[in-house]
Amino acid sequence: MTQKSPNNDKPQTGQPRLFVAVPLPAELKSAVGAALNDLKRQLPFQRWVHPEDVHITLKFIGEVPPGSAAAIERELERIAARSNPFELRLQGAGTFGSASSPRILWAGLGGKLPLLRSLQADVEQAMASIGYAPEERSYSPHLTLARHYSGSGPINKEPLEGLFPPEDRRLEWTADRIVLYRSHMGRSPMYEPLRTIVFHAGG
C-alpha cells in the first residue's frame, strides 16, 4: 500500500499544502523525463508527472496554518543533524491498482532502502510530535510517474520491462538531503521547494 499523495484533488482553503520528500538530482530527473516521453506514447494515463516534480515522498503533511511551517522546519533540522547520506538508485517500474484500471504508474527504488525507511519513520514520528497525524498505511517508497489509467483494457506491461535496470550505474545517487515542498494546484511543475536541509551528522 502507498502513502497519501501530495497531489490529491482535495479543495484548497488558501493555506499552503506541504510535504516532505527526498529529491532527485538533476541528471536523474533528465533520465526520468526521457523515460516519460517514451511511456506517454505507449501507455494511456490521464495525468503525467512533470520531470521536475519527481521525488520520493516521506510525509504528506497537508494544509498548514500560517506560521506553522517554522515548527516543521525545526523538526526536519533535528532529523538532518543526526542523518548520514546513503545510496539509492532508480530500479524497475510498475503499477498500483488493478491490472484493468491501475491508479498509479511508478518507478521503483534500490540501494539502501532500510536507511530510507528509517528516515521516513523519523520524519513521521517528528511530524506526529507537533500534531500531524501519522500515516496509517505502510510505507512503500517509489516515484510516481503518472496517475489514472484511461485505457479500455488491461494495461500493457511490456513498455515497463527493462525500465531503469539495476545494473545501470548512471541511475545511482547519494541521498544527502530532505526538502520541504509546497504544492501549487494547477501549475506545472507544481511543487515548490521551500526549504532544503542537508544531512550533517557528525559535521
C-alpha positions as CSV (number, residue, x, y, z in Angstrom):
1,M,0.0,0.0,0.0
2,T,1.1,3.5,-0.6
3,Q,1.5,6.8,1.2
4,K,-1.0,9.5,0.6
5,S,-0.1,11.5,-2.4
6,P,0.8,15.2,-2.2
7,N,-1.2,15.7,-5.4
8,N,-4.7,14.8,-4.4
9,D,-7.8,16.7,-5.5
10,K,-9.0,18.0,-2.2
11,P,-10.2,21.6,-2.4
12,Q,-7.7,24.1,-1.0
13,T,-8.6,26.7,1.6
14,G,-5.8,29.1,0.7
15,Q,-3.4,27.7,3.3
16,P,-0.2,26.1,1.9
17,R,-0.2,22.4,1.3
18,L,3.2,20.9,2.3
19,F,5.0,17.6,2.1
20,V,8.5,16.3,2.9
21,A,10.5,14.4,0.3
22,V,13.9,13.2,-0.8
23,P,14.7,15.0,-4.1
24,L,16.4,13.5,-7.2
25,P,19.5,15.1,-8.7
26,A,19.1,17.0,-12.0
27,E,20.7,14.3,-14.1
28,L,18.2,11.7,-12.8
29,K,15.3,14.0,-13.4
30,S,16.5,14.2,-17.0
31,A,16.6,10.4,-17.2
32,V,13.1,10.1,-15.8
33,G,12.0,12.8,-18.3
34,A,13.3,10.8,-21.2
35,A,11.6,7.6,-20.0
36,L,8.3,9.6,-19.6
37,N,8.5,10.8,-23.2
38,D,8.6,7.2,-24.4
39,L,5.9,5.9,-22.0
40,K,3.5,8.7,-22.9
41,R,3.4,7.3,-26.5
42,Q,2.6,3.8,-25.3
43,L,0.5,4.0,-22.1
44,P,-2.7,6.0,-21.7
45,F,-2.7,7.7,-18.4
46,Q,-4.7,10.9,-17.7
47,R,-2.1,12.8,-15.7
48,W,1.7,12.6,-16.1
49,V,4.1,14.0,-13.6
50,H,6.4,16.8,-14.7
51,P,10.0,15.5,-14.5
52,E,10.9,18.4,-12.2
53,D,8.2,17.2,-9.7
54,V,9.5,13.6,-9.4
55,H,10.6,12.9,-5.8
56,I,10.4,10.3,-3.0
57,T,7.6,11.2,-0.6
58,L,8.5,10.9,3.1
59,K,5.5,12.6,4.6
60,F,2.4,14.3,3.2
61,I,1.5,17.0,5.7
62,G,-1.4,18.8,4.1
63,E,-2.7,22.3,4.7
64,V,-0.7,24.2,7.2
65,P,-1.9,27.2,9.2
66,P,0.1,30.5,8.9
67,G,3.3,30.4,10.9
68,S,3.3,26.6,11.4
69,A,6.0,25.8,8.8
70,A,8.7,27.0,11.2
71,A,8.0,24.2,13.6
72,I,8.1,21.7,10.8
73,E,11.5,23.1,9.6
74,R,12.9,22.8,13.2
75,E,11.9,19.1,13.3
76,L,13.5,18.5,9.9
77,E,16.7,20.2,11.0
78,R,16.9,17.9,14.0
79,I,16.5,14.9,11.8
80,A,19.2,16.1,9.3
81,A,21.6,16.7,12.2
82,R,21.6,13.0,13.0
83,S,21.3,11.6,9.5
84,N,24.1,10.5,7.2
85,P,24.0,10.3,3.4
86,F,23.1,6.9,1.8
87,E,23.0,5.4,-1.6
88,L,19.8,4.9,-3.7
89,R,19.1,4.1,-7.3
90,L,16.2,4.0,-9.7
91,Q,15.2,0.4,-10.3
92,G,12.3,-1.0,-12.2
93,A,8.7,0.2,-12.7
94,G,5.2,-1.0,-12.1
95,T,1.7,0.0,-11.2
96,F,-0.6,0.2,-8.1
97,G,-4.2,-0.9,-8.5
98,S,-5.9,-3.5,-10.7
99,A,-4.5,-4.6,-14.0
100,S,-7.6,-3.3,-15.8
101,S,-7.5,0.1,-14.1
102,P,-4.3,1.0,-12.3
103,R,-4.3,4.1,-10.2
104,I,-0.5,4.9,-10.3
105,L,2.4,4.2,-12.6
106,W,5.6,4.2,-10.6
107,A,9.4,3.9,-10.8
108,G,11.0,1.7,-8.2
109,L,14.0,2.1,-6.0
110,G,17.0,0.1,-4.9
111,G,20.0,0.7,-2.8
112,K,20.0,1.3,1.0
113,L,16.2,1.0,1.4
114,P,16.4,0.2,5.1
115,L,18.0,3.6,5.7
116,L,15.3,5.3,3.6
117,R,12.6,3.6,5.6
118,S,14.3,4.6,8.8
119,L,14.4,8.2,7.6
120,Q,10.8,8.1,6.7
121,A,9.9,6.7,10.1
122,D,11.9,9.6,11.8
123,V,10.0,12.2,9.7
124,E,6.7,10.5,10.5
125,Q,7.4,10.5,14.2
126,A,8.7,14.1,14.3
127,M,5.6,15.4,12.5
128,A,3.4,13.4,14.9
129,S,5.1,15.1,17.8
130,I,3.9,18.5,16.5
131,G,0.4,17.5,15.7
132,Y,0.4,16.0,12.2
133,A,-1.3,12.6,12.3
134,P,0.8,9.6,11.3
135,E,0.0,7.7,8.1
136,E,-1.9,4.5,8.9
137,R,-0.8,2.6,5.8
138,S,2.6,1.0,5.5
139,Y,5.3,2.9,3.7
140,S,6.1,1.9,0.1
141,P,8.9,4.0,-1.3
142,H,8.6,4.8,-5.0
143,L,8.5,7.7,-7.5
144,T,5.1,8.5,-9.0
145,L,5.2,8.9,-12.8
146,A,1.6,9.0,-13.8
147,R,-2.0,8.7,-12.5
148,H,-5.3,7.4,-13.6
149,Y,-5.0,4.8,-16.4
150,S,-7.5,5.6,-19.2
151,G,-7.1,2.5,-21.4
152,S,-10.0,0.3,-22.5
153,G,-8.4,-2.9,-21.5
154,P,-5.7,-4.3,-19.1
155,I,-2.5,-2.2,-19.1
156,N,0.3,-3.4,-21.4
157,K,3.3,-4.0,-19.1
158,E,5.7,-4.6,-21.9
159,P,6.9,-0.9,-22.0
160,L,7.9,-1.2,-18.4
161,E,10.1,-4.3,-18.9
162,G,13.8,-3.3,-18.6
163,L,13.0,0.2,-17.5
164,F,15.6,1.6,-15.0
165,P,17.7,-1.6,-14.9
166,P,19.6,-2.3,-11.7
167,E,22.9,-2.7,-13.4
168,D,22.9,0.8,-14.8
169,R,25.3,2.8,-12.6
170,R,24.1,6.1,-14.0
171,L,20.8,5.6,-12.1
172,E,22.6,5.7,-8.7
173,W,22.9,8.7,-6.5
174,T,23.7,9.7,-2.9
175,A,20.6,10.8,-0.9
176,D,22.0,13.6,1.3
177,R,19.1,15.9,1.9
178,I,15.4,16.3,2.5
179,V,13.2,19.0,1.1
180,L,10.0,20.7,2.4
181,Y,7.8,21.3,-0.6
182,R,4.7,23.3,-1.3
183,S,2.0,22.1,-3.7
184,H,0.6,24.6,-6.2
185,M,-2.5,23.0,-7.7
186,G,-3.0,23.7,-11.4
187,R,0.7,24.6,-12.1
188,S,3.3,22.6,-14.0
189,P,5.7,21.9,-12.4
190,M,3.5,22.1,-9.3
191,Y,5.9,21.5,-6.4
192,E,7.9,24.4,-5.0
193,P,10.9,23.7,-2.7
194,L,10.5,25.9,0.4
195,R,13.5,24.6,2.4
196,T,16.3,22.2,1.5
197,I,18.1,20.7,4.5
198,V,21.3,18.8,4.0
199,F,22.3,15.9,6.3
200,H,25.1,16.8,8.6
201,A,25.5,14.1,11.2
202,G,28.9,14.5,12.8
203,G,29.5,17.6,10.8
